[in-house]
Amino acid sequence: MFAGLCFLNRGNMCCGIVGRELMLRVGPEQYDHCLSLPDAREMDFTGKAMKGMVYVSEEGVANDRDLEQWITYALKFMETLPAK
């Protein structure tokens, strides 16, 4: 779909790697908060912002603790979706 590596959670797209950035599906409720964090930006893969999806730079996931926090945001949103 976007020429990257993607991970699913219960059949739903959760997170992945696009180029050198982490891509996360954080959902609409966490979207603004996640964008306010350092090293995050809106996902604009199609040329338009994809609300609920963010990119995180390499620097934002340079250590395990930061990576775990970002994955937690995505998994929190995954809990709101039905399994496919």
Secondary structure, 3 states (H helix, E strand, C coil): CCCCEEEEECCEEEEEEECCEEEEECHHHHHHHHHCCCCEEECCCCCCCCCCEEEECHHHHCCHHHHHHHHHHHHHHHCCCCCC
